[in-house]
Amino acid sequence: MDDKIKSLSMEHITKRFPGVLASDDISLSVNEGEILALVGENGAGKTTLMNILMGIYQQDEGKIFINGEEVRFKGPEDAFKAGLGMVHQQYMLVPNMTVTENVALGYKKAWKPFKIDLKMVRDRVEEISKRYGLAVNPDAYIWQLSVGEQQRVELVKTLCLGARFLILDEPTSALTPQETDELIELLKKMKKELSIIFISHKLNEVKALSDKVVILRHGKVVFSGDTEDYSPSEIAALMTGHEIILPENKEEDLHGEIALSVKDIYVKSDRGNLALNGLSLDVRQGEIVGLAGVSGNGQRELAEAINGLRAIDGGSITFFGDEIANKSPNYVISKGMGYIPEERNIEGIVPSFQIKENFILKDSDHEKFSRHRFLKKKEINDNADVLKDRFDIRAPGTSTAAGSLSGGNIQKVILAREITRAPKFLIAVYPTRGLDMGAIEFIHQELLKKRREGIGILLISEELDEIMNLSDRIAVIYKGQIQKVLKHGEANKKNLGILMAGLKEEE
């Protein structure tokens, strides 16, 4: 096979899982120097199709061709040897190993008799990091890194392993707008050396980056064409079957009493350094406060400290006047706190539990779902059926294990549970990460509905459009401190980007 991948095609690919036709006679092709955007709603089959291409799954029918030659990969290693590299939506990293060690697992050039040359790998990581502006600490353990930092590690790892055809599954979901712009420019330059399949729900990025677009719906190709011929809104309509209009917070000031008050708190990160350095922030009832910042500046630690998952070393956290700092998560939940966590697979669900069981994780002892410690199966099933339909969760049924769902559908399970259990307050960390445009529209409507009900919301997001559309006030966090709090009308991408970088606004 030639060193360069000049063409790749998938022809009549079909894949069945129990109760689901995940890929239904799909055909697509990518030529040398081309970027193909693969889009579709959550559960449409995008990731499954790419997992077939990478040899993680085996197709039931159909063929794959590289440079006109049929290939069949028995596993990812065969795909790597053929020059394919994939950055997965669910990170393929070992948490208790360093960045360098994770890259070394696949970097066969560094494998010497009876040892691995970690210095060679570390040098390679630093070289790739500097070349592409993807800042990662080669000596950090994966478990110490934020989701955004782990995303960058995945990109660096794939580039280190010498991919000549790149598959990116939601690669910008944890990047700031500036980093996203840089990545798009990088990928455009990389087109000269390799071809790319780019899975994304961010249609502005699809428009800015791709040459061709293929839209999947329920495992079938429903559209294929040149990206330049269609606007992002037209692509969204083709994807969902209806026009998408993201709601904006233009409603009257409903702000009531202070619901959550964080005063001068100090919190350590997993590495032992100060992640929050005297941070203070208030959120009122009926108010959405957006927290904007580059991933890794203390957002995760703040959300965990409020929810009893991380100790604070100083300061106070009051919730409707009640001190909740260093109290147990169960205590915080009992006071009416709702929490959509950053790590959806680890903190948001129990993967081996059924969908219907995950819906009641926080309420299994509530009289609605249990009596004398015995669960009420009918009520649990009825509740699950309602939430599955309302939140459009794509699964064969509510008895399906939550961990088997696509990332976007796992997010919907968490959102359904947290939004509908009548919280007094909601902390939403990246609530629409990995969701399609139709789902984002629905979730934004639900958040604004909660605001109208008088619920205070702390919205932690790196999506500046989301922050600006929904927030009454926007607080910018940098190195564990609030740089500035802006009112809804004062914020724009430029001044937010400046503050997120730790710089002062231009006068």
N, C-alpha and C positions, 0 to 999 in steps of 0.2 A: 504494500500500500504506500502511496506517495507520502512524503513527510508532511506536506500541506494538505489540509482538507479543503478541496475545491467545491465539493457539493455533498449535501447530506439530505436524504429523503426518507420519510416514513410512509409506507403505502398500505392502506386498508388495515390499519392496526385495530384490533378488537381485543378487549380485556374484560373478563367477567369476574366479579366477586360475589359471594352469596347474597342474593337479593338485589344486586346492583350491576348494571351494565356500565362500567366506568369509562370505557373507550369503545365507541360504536363506529367502526369502519372509518377511522380517521386517516387522512392523507395530508402531508405538508412537505415542503422542501425549502432548503436554505442554500443559497449559492455563496461562492467565495466573496468575502468582503461585505456580506449582507447582515443586517440585524433584523430579526423577525420578532415581533411582539406577539405573545400568546396571551390572550385575555379571555375573561369569562367570569361568571358569578362564582361565589364560593361553592365548591362541590361539583363544578362543571367538568372536572377531570384533567385539569392542566398539569398538576403535579404528578398524577398517576402516569400520564403520557410521558413526561420527562423521566420518571423513574424507570419506565420501560426502555427508554433510549439509553439510560445509564446502566442497564442490566440488573437493576434492583428487583424489578418485576420481569417476568417473561410473558410476552403477548400470547394470547390464545390463537390469534390469526394475524396475518399480515407480515410484511418484511421491512427491514431497514437496510438502506444502501449508503455507503460512503465512497465517494469518487466512482460511483457506478458499480461498485462491488458489494454483494450482499454480505452483511455481518450479522452475527448473533452473539451477543455478549452473555456469558454465563454469570457474570457478576461485575461490580464496579471496576475491579482491577483490569478486566479486559477493556472496558471503556476508556480507562485512563491510558492504557497502552496504545489505544487507537487515537489518542489525542483529545478526548472529551473530558471536560471538567465541569462540575456542577456545584454551585453554591445553593444549598438547600434552605428552605424556609424554616424547617426544624433543624437546628444546628447539629452537625455531625462531629462534635468535639467531646473529648474526655475531660470531665470537670476537674478531677484531681491531678491533672498533668499541666505543665506549663505550655505556653504558646509554642515555644521551640519544640518541645516534646511532641505536641500534637502534629506539627508539620513533619517532624522526623518519622512518624508512623508511616507516612506514604512516600517519603523522600529517599528512594532506594539508593541514590548515589552516595548517601552518607553512611550506608550500612557496610561496615568493615567486619572482618572475621572477629567474632566474639564481642563486638561493641558497635555502637553507633557514634559517628563523629558529630556530636552536638554543636561543636564550634562551627563546623561547616554549615550546619542547618541554621544556627543563630545568625551567621553572617548573611546567609541567603534571605532570611526573614527581614533583616535590617535593610538589605539592598532593595528588596521589593517594596518595603514600606516607604523608603525614601523616594524611590523612583515614581511611585504612584500616589504619594501623599496620604497613605493610609496608616495613620499613627497607631501602632500597637507596641506594647511592652513585651519583648520576647521572653522575659523572665517571669511574667505574671502567670498565676494559675488561672485557669478558665473560670473556676467557681468564684473568683474574686472580681470578675469583669461584669460590667453591665451588658444588657442585651445589645446595645449599639456597638460596644467594643467587641463583643463576640462576633457580630456580623462582619466587622472589619477583619477579624482574624480569619474567618471563613474565606473572604476575598483574597487575603494574602496567601493563605494555604493553597488555594486553587491555582493562583498565579505562580507560586513557588514550584508546584508540581509540573509546570510546563504545559498547561492546557493550550491547545491550538484551535479548539472549538469550545466556546464558553456557554454554559446554561446557567442563567441567573433567575432564581425563584424569589421574587420580592426583595431584590438586593438593597433597595433604598429605604426600606420600611423603618429603619432605626437611624437614618442619617438626617442631619440638619439640611435646610435648603441649600446652604452654601456647599456642604459636602456632596449633596445630590447633584448640584450643577457641575461640581468638579468631576464627579464620577461619570456623568453623561459626556463631558468633554473628553475624559480619558477613554471611554468606550468608543467614542467616535474615532479617536486616533488609533485605537487598537484594531479597528475594522481593517486596517491595511495589512495586519498580520493574521487575523483570525475572524471567524464568523461567530455570531452570537444569537442565541434564543433568549428572549427577555420576557419573563412572566411578571406582570405588574397590574395592580388595580389603579395606579396613578396615571390617568389617561393623558395628563399634560406631559408626563415623562415619555409615555408611549409615543406621543406625537413628536416630541423633541428628538427622540433617539432612533426610532425604528424606521426601516425602509418598507417593510410589509407588516400587515396585521392579520392574524387568524383568530376568529372568535369561536369559542366552544360554548355550547349550552346543552346540559344533560348528556355530556359525553360525545356529542356530535359537532362537526364543523358546520356552523350556520352562516359564516361569512368569511371570505378571504379576499384581500385586495391591497392596493398600495396606500400606505398611511397618509401620504400627502394629499390624497383626494378627499379626506374626511376630517372634520373637526373633532376635538375631544367629546363634545356633547353628542355628536352624531354617532361616534363609536360607543358611547355609553348607552344610547338609545338602541343601537343594534345589539348590544350585549344583554340588556335587560328586557327589551321589548317595549319600553316606554321612556318618555323624556325624564331626565333626572334634574331636579332642582334642589340644591342643598339649602336648607333653611338657615336664616340668620337671626341673631338675637337683636331684634329691633323693638322689643316690647318695653312697657313702662317699668320704672324702677320699683321692684318689689322688696327691696332689701329690708329685712327685719332685724332682730337682735343678732348679736354675734353668736354663731353656732360653734365654730371651731376657732380657738385662739392658741397659736403657737408662739411662745415668748422666749427669745434668746436661748434656743436649744443648741446643745453640743452633742454630736453623735459620731461615733467612730465607724469607719468602713470595715469590711472583712479583712483588709490589709492592716488595720490598726491605726491608720492615720485619720485625721479629722475630716469627715465627709460633710458635716454640717457645723459651721463655725459661727455660732451666735445668730442663728436664723430666726426671724420673727415674721409671722403672717397671720392675718385674720380673714375668716370667711363668714359672711352673714347668711341668715336664712333667705331663701329666694334669690340667691346670687350665685353666678358661676364665676369663679376665679381661675383663670388659666395660668398654669406654671410653664413658662417657656424656657428652654435651655438645651445645650448640647448634652447628649447622653453621657452620664458619668460625672455629673456635677452635683450630685446629692439628691436627685429626685427619688431614686429607689430607697435610699436611707430615710428620707422624710416620710414617704408613704408607709414604710415598715415601722418606723418609730410611732407614728400616729396609731397604727393598728396593733400595737403590742408585740410586734415581731422582732423588734430591735430595741435594746436598752438605750436610754439617753444618759449622758454624763453630767448634764446641767441644764437648767431652764425648766419650763413647764409647758404642758399641753392640756388645755381645758376644753371639755366638750359639753356644751350647754351648762357651763359653770362647774362641771365635775372634773377633777384632776384624773386624767387617764394615762399619764406618762408612767412607763414601766409597769403597767397593769397587764394582765393576761389577754391574749386575743379574744378569748371567750367573754371576758368582762367587757371589752370594747364592743364586741358584737351585740351583747345583751343591752347595751346603752343605745343601740339603733344605728350603728355605723355600717354602711355598705362599702364594699371594697372590690374593685376590679383590678387585680394585680398585674404587674409587668410580666412575670413568668407564668403564663397561662397553663402550661403543662405540669409545672411543679407546684405552684401555689393555688392555681385557679380551679383545678379539677383533680379527682382521683382517676387516673387513666383507665384502671381496670374495672371501675364501677360503671354501671349502666348510665345512660343519659338521664333517665328518670331518677336515679339515685343521686346523681350530681346536682339535680335541681333542688333537692331537699337537704343538702349537706349541713346547712346552718339551722334547719328547722325540723330535723327528724324527731325531736322530742316535743314538738308543738302539738297541741291537741287536734289540730287540723289533720295531721299525718300519723298520729300514734295515740294509742289508748292503753294505759297500764304497761307501757314499754313494748307493746306489740304494734307493728306498723300497719296502717290501714292501706291495703294494696289498691283498692278501688280508687280512693282519693288521690293516691300517689300517681296512679296511671292516668286518671282524668286530668290532673294538674300537668303532667308531662305532655299529654296530647295537645292541650291548649297552648302551652308554651312553644312546643315544636312548630305548630302551625303559625302562631303569632310572630315568631322570630324567624320563620322560614329556615329551620335547621334541616339540612339535607342529610338524611340518614334513612336506612331501611325501616327503622322503628325506634321507639324510645328504650327498648331493651338492648340496643347496640352499645358496646363498650365505648365510652366517650373518647378514649385514647386512639380509637381507630378512625376518628373523623379527621377531615382536613383542618388545617390551622384556623381558617376563617370560621368554620362551623363550631370548633371548640370555643372560640371567642364568643359566638352567639349563645352557647350554653351558659357561659359565665354571665354574660350581660342579662340574659333572661332571668337567671336566678337573682342577681343583685338588684336589678331594677324593679322587679315585681314583688319583692318581699317587704315592701313598705318601709324602706330605711328612713331615718330622720336626717341623714346626711350621706353623701356619696363621694368617695374618692375614686376617681376613674383614671387609671394609668394606661395611656395609649389605648383607649377603648376601641378604636376602629382600626388598629394595626392588622393588616392582612385581610380586611373586609373589602368586598366589591362596592362599587358606587351605589348600587341600590340599597345594600345593607347599611352603608354609611349614612345615606339620606334618612333611613328609618331610625337609626340610633341617634342621630342628631335631633330628630323630632322628639324622640323619647326623653332625651336629656333636657330639652327645652320644656317639655311637658312637666317633668319633675320640678324644674325651676318655678313654673307657674303654680305648682302645688305648695310652694314655699320651702322646698328642699334646697339646702345649700350644697354646692358641688365644687370640689377641688379637681380641676381637669388638668392632668399632667400629660403633655403631648409635645411632640416635635413637629407636628403638622401645623405650620403657622396659619394656613387658611382655616383650619379647624379651630385653633385658638382664637383667631380674630373674629370668626363668624359667630362663635358661641359665647365668648366671655364678656362679662360686664367690666371686669378689670383683668389686667394681665401683669403678672409678676414674673420678672426675669431672674433666673437663678444662675450663678456662676461661682464655682469653687465653694459651694456650701453657704453662700450668702445671697440675699436678695439685692440685686443691683438697683432695681427701680420698679415701681408699680405704676402702670399706665392705665388710664381710662380707655374704654372701648374705642372711642373716636380718635385717640391720640396715637394709637399703634399702627405701624405699617411694617412691611417686611424689612425695609432698610434699617429703621431704628431698632427693631427687635434683633436683627442680625448683628448689629454693632454691639448691643448690650450682651447678647449671648456669647460674643467673642471676648467679653471682659473689658471692652473699651468704653470710653465715655462717648455719649452722643455729641454730634457736631452742633455747635451753637448756631 
